[in-house]
Amino acid sequence: MDRNHFADYGSAARDLRSRMHEMLDAYEQQQTQVAEVQRQLADLRVQAATSDGSVHVIVDSAGSVLEICVTPAAMRGTAGQLSGLLTDTAREAARLAKEQAAAVVAPLAGLAGGMPDLSELVPGTSAADHEVTVES
């Protein structure tokens, strides 16, 4: 082999090393984004109330009820009416929480698409060349 051939390998190795560092930097940034989204979801609280304000329900990002507040005005109706107010208000709070959680998570949607294929890292290869099959 001549010296130029070895120089090509050195250049390819430097390019690969550079690309790997870029990927690691991107991965660290993604991990930071994921951690921030997790924190936001953990802190998310959503409140819904009846139109007259007699019932308030607070839920977390998953829509789990954290708190129910009932004013004396809500007690003026029947038990069935109160049950309906509680159920409807909790459902509305859960719906709002789902919307807000989706908005918090939305920036993560494109993260996975940024990973290169093997052929982008190592010229002359393809992901199909390196498939792993598991036999049972």
C-alpha positions in Angstrom: 0.0 0.0 0.0 1.2 3.5 -0.7 1.3 6.4 1.7 -1.8 8.0 0.1 -3.9 5.0 0.8 -2.9 5.2 4.5 -3.6 8.9 4.5 -7.1 8.2 3.2 -7.7 5.9 6.2 -6.4 8.6 8.6 -8.7 11.2 7.0 -11.7 8.8 7.2 -10.9 8.1 10.8 -10.8 11.8 11.7 -14.1 12.4 9.9 -15.7 9.5 11.7 -14.3 10.7 15.1 -15.6 14.2 14.4 -19.0 12.9 13.4 -19.1 10.7 16.6 -18.3 13.8 18.7 -21.1 15.7 17.0 -23.5 12.8 17.7 -22.5 12.7 21.4 -23.0 16.4 21.7 -26.4 16.1 20.1 -27.3 13.2 22.4 -26.3 15.2 25.5 -28.5 18.1 24.4 -31.4 15.7 23.8 -30.9 14.3 27.3 -31.1 17.8 28.7 -34.3 18.4 26.7 -35.8 15.1 27.9 -35.0 15.9 31.6 -36.6 19.4 31.2 -39.7 17.9 29.8 -39.9 15.3 32.6 -39.5 18.1 35.1 -42.3 20.2 33.4 -44.6 17.2 33.4 -43.9 16.4 37.0 -44.7 20.0 37.9 -47.8 20.4 35.7 -51.0 21.1 37.5 -54.3 21.8 35.7 -57.5 23.1 37.2 -61.0 23.0 35.9 -64.1 24.5 37.6 -67.8 24.5 37.1 -69.3 27.6 35.4 -70.5 28.9 38.8 -67.3 28.1 40.5 -68.9 25.7 43.0 -66.6 22.8 42.2 -62.8 23.0 41.4 -60.7 19.9 40.4 -56.9 19.9 40.2 -55.2 17.2 38.3 -51.6 16.3 37.4 -50.1 15.9 33.9 -51.6 12.3 33.6 -55.1 13.6 34.6 -55.0 12.0 38.0 -57.1 13.9 40.5 -55.0 15.7 43.1 -57.6 17.9 44.8 -61.3 18.5 44.7 -62.8 21.7 46.2 -66.5 21.9 46.8 -68.2 25.2 47.9 -71.3 25.3 50.0 -73.2 26.4 46.8 -72.5 23.0 45.3 -74.2 21.3 48.2 -77.6 22.9 47.5 -78.4 20.4 44.8 -79.0 16.6 45.1 -76.3 14.1 45.6 -76.8 13.1 42.0 -76.3 16.6 40.8 -73.1 17.0 42.9 -71.8 13.7 41.6 -72.4 14.9 38.0 -70.6 18.2 38.7 -67.6 16.4 40.2 -67.5 13.9 37.3 -67.8 16.5 34.6 -65.3 18.8 36.2 -62.7 16.0 36.7 -63.2 15.0 33.1 -62.6 18.5 31.9 -59.5 18.9 34.0 -58.1 15.6 32.7 -58.9 16.7 29.1 -57.0 20.0 29.7 -54.1 18.2 31.3 -53.8 15.9 28.3 -53.7 18.9 26.0 -51.1 20.7 28.1 -49.0 17.6 28.5 -49.0 17.0 24.7 -47.8 20.6 24.3 -45.0 20.1 26.8 -43.9 16.8 25.1 -44.2 18.2 21.5 -40.6 19.5 21.2 -39.3 15.9 21.7 -41.1 14.6 18.7 -38.3 15.2 16.2 -35.4 14.0 18.4 -35.2 10.4 17.1 -35.2 11.5 13.5 -31.8 13.1 13.8 -29.8 9.9 14.3 -27.7 8.9 11.2 -27.8 5.6 9.4 -24.7 3.4 9.6 -24.0 4.2 5.9 -23.7 7.9 6.8 -21.0 7.1 9.4 -19.0 4.4 7.6 -19.0 4.8 3.8 -19.6 1.5 1.9 -21.9 0.0 4.6 -25.6 -0.1 5.0 -27.8 -0.9 7.9 -29.2 -3.9 6.0 -25.6 -5.4 5.9 -25.6 -5.5 9.7 -29.1 -6.7 10.6 -29.3 -9.0 13.6 -31.7 -11.8 13.6 -32.7 -13.8 16.6 -33.8 -17.3 16.3 -36.0 -19.0 18.9 
